[in-house]
Amino acid sequence: MYLRIMWFLGIFFFTVTALLITEMSTGVPSVASAATKCTASTVASWDQAQTGRCRFTVLADFGNAAVRDNNTGLVWEQAPDPTPPLGWSGATKHCASKTVGGTVGWRLPSVIELKSVQDPSLPAPFVPATVFTGIETAFFWSASSFAPDLTLAWAVSFLSIADVDRGAKVQSFRAWCVRGPMQESVY
């Protein structure tokens, strides 16, 4: 028994020492370093604040055509279709009919979900160009109607970080589809 404990402790200390020596000699943190760990949320818990390379994951299971937001758990189209702008009803139908990476079940995001994908530290369109493509500096429809007047819906600008506005549902804006659980209360 004593030999087994000594063997285990020897392996443990050898592994830790090897990781520390690698980190010290290369100046690069080891894989075990907390600074390099990226965690992926599988539910929209909204309790994470990952930034940089840890914020988004391009999903190979979707043919690299979708991106998971590791802060919210939502899955976004990697590149919205370059279709002409649509009215709100057309944008809703566009997402509901969409297939991305061989999967269906897409929808327009709520105004809060759409706003959450923006990173104010980046220039317009406020999303990392290394992850997303085809995000125009334009308004994008949300699924959120404007409660005082149901002929209007909320839209988010990707030209100005502060611009969230309502538009007549017959107006034409872009559609960027998302996948993930939705809460009726945010619509």
C-alpha positions in Angstrom: 0.0 0.0 0.0 2.8 2.4 0.9 4.5 1.8 -2.5 1.2 2.6 -4.3 0.9 5.9 -2.5 4.5 6.8 -3.2 4.1 5.8 -6.9 0.9 8.0 -7.2 2.6 11.0 -5.5 5.7 10.6 -7.7 3.5 10.7 -10.9 1.5 13.6 -9.6 4.6 15.7 -8.7 6.3 14.8 -12.0 3.3 16.0 -14.0 2.9 19.2 -12.1 6.7 19.9 -12.4 6.7 19.2 -16.1 3.8 21.7 -16.6 5.5 24.4 -14.6 8.8 23.9 -16.4 7.1 24.1 -19.8 5.3 27.3 -18.8 8.4 28.9 -17.3 10.7 28.0 -20.2 8.4 29.0 -23.1 6.7 31.9 -21.4 3.4 30.5 -22.7 0.8 29.4 -20.1 0.1 25.7 -20.1 -3.2 24.2 -21.1 -4.0 23.8 -17.5 -3.7 27.5 -16.8 -6.9 29.1 -15.8 -6.2 32.1 -18.1 -6.4 29.9 -21.2 -9.5 27.8 -20.3 -12.6 28.4 -22.3 -15.9 27.1 -21.0 -18.9 26.6 -23.1 -22.4 27.2 -21.8 -25.0 24.8 -23.0 -27.9 26.8 -21.7 -28.7 30.4 -21.9 -27.6 31.2 -18.3 -26.3 34.7 -19.1 -23.9 34.5 -16.1 -20.7 34.5 -18.1 -18.5 37.3 -19.4 -16.0 35.7 -21.6 -14.2 37.9 -24.1 -11.8 37.5 -27.0 -11.2 34.1 -28.4 -13.2 32.4 -25.6 -16.5 34.3 -26.3 -17.5 32.4 -29.5 -17.0 28.9 -30.9 -17.4 28.1 -34.5 -19.3 24.8 -34.6 -17.9 22.0 -36.7 -21.1 19.9 -36.2 -22.9 22.7 -38.2 -20.3 22.6 -41.0 -18.7 25.7 -39.6 -21.8 27.6 -40.6 -22.9 28.4 -37.0 -21.3 30.0 -34.0 -22.1 29.4 -30.3 -22.0 32.4 -28.0 -20.3 30.9 -24.9 -21.7 33.7 -22.8 -25.4 33.0 -23.6 -25.5 29.5 -25.0 -27.2 30.8 -28.2 -26.2 29.5 -31.6 -26.0 32.2 -34.3 -25.7 31.9 -38.1 -22.0 32.5 -38.9 -23.0 34.6 -41.9 -26.5 35.9 -42.4 -27.9 35.4 -45.9 -27.1 38.3 -48.2 -30.8 38.5 -49.1 -32.4 41.9 -49.6 -33.8 43.4 -46.5 -37.2 42.0 -45.5 -40.3 43.2 -43.7 -40.7 41.8 -40.1 -43.1 39.1 -41.2 -40.8 38.0 -44.0 -37.8 38.0 -41.7 -39.7 35.8 -39.2 -40.6 33.4 -42.0 -37.1 33.5 -43.4 -35.6 32.3 -40.1 -38.3 29.7 -39.5 -37.7 28.2 -42.9 -33.9 28.3 -42.7 -31.5 25.4 -42.7 -28.0 26.1 -41.4 -25.4 23.4 -41.2 -28.0 20.8 -41.9 -30.2 21.9 -39.0 -33.6 23.6 -38.8 -35.3 25.3 -35.8 -33.9 28.9 -36.4 -35.8 32.0 -35.4 -35.4 35.8 -35.1 -33.7 36.7 -31.8 -35.3 38.9 -29.2 -34.1 42.5 -29.0 -32.0 41.6 -25.9 -30.5 38.5 -27.6 -29.6 40.5 -30.7 -28.1 43.3 -28.7 -26.1 40.8 -26.5 -24.0 39.6 -29.4 -22.5 43.0 -29.9 -19.1 43.9 -28.3 -18.8 47.6 -27.7 -15.0 47.3 -27.7 -15.0 46.5 -31.4 -15.6 48.9 -34.4 -18.9 48.6 -36.3 -20.5 46.1 -36.9 -19.4 45.3 -33.2 -18.8 41.6 -33.8 -15.5 39.9 -34.3 -14.7 39.6 -38.1 -12.6 36.5 -37.4 -15.8 34.7 -36.3 -18.7 36.3 -38.2 -18.9 37.4 -41.8 -21.5 39.3 -43.7 -22.8 41.3 -40.8 -23.7 44.6 -42.4 -23.6 48.0 -40.7 -27.4 48.1 -40.9 -30.5 47.5 -38.8 -31.5 43.9 -38.0 -35.0 42.8 -37.0 -35.7 41.3 -33.6 -38.6 39.1 -32.8 -39.7 41.6 -30.1 -42.8 43.6 -30.9 -43.2 47.1 -29.5 -45.9 46.6 -26.8 -47.7 50.0 -27.1 -48.1 49.6 -30.9 -48.1 46.0 -32.3 -47.6 47.3 -35.8 -44.0 48.1 -34.7 -41.1 45.8 -33.7 -37.6 46.5 -32.2 -34.6 46.5 -34.4 -30.9 46.8 -33.5 -28.3 48.8 -35.4 -24.9 47.3 -36.3 -23.7 50.8 -37.3 -24.1 52.5 -34.0 -23.6 50.6 -30.7 -26.2 52.8 -28.9 -28.9 52.5 -31.6 -31.9 50.3 -30.7 -35.1 51.5 -32.3 -38.5 50.4 -33.3 -39.6 50.2 -36.9 -42.9 49.6 -38.7 -43.2 45.9 -39.4 -43.7 46.7 -43.1 -40.2 48.4 -43.2 -37.3 46.4 -44.6 -34.4 45.4 -42.4 -31.9 42.5 -42.3 -32.5 39.2 -40.7 -29.9 37.3 -38.6 -31.2 34.0 -37.3 -30.4 32.3 -34.0 -31.1 29.0 -32.4 -31.7 28.2 -28.8 -34.3 28.3 -26.1 -36.6 31.2 -26.1 -38.5 32.8 -23.3 -41.9 34.2 -24.2 -41.4 37.0 -21.7 -38.6 38.6 -23.9 -40.9 38.9 -26.9 
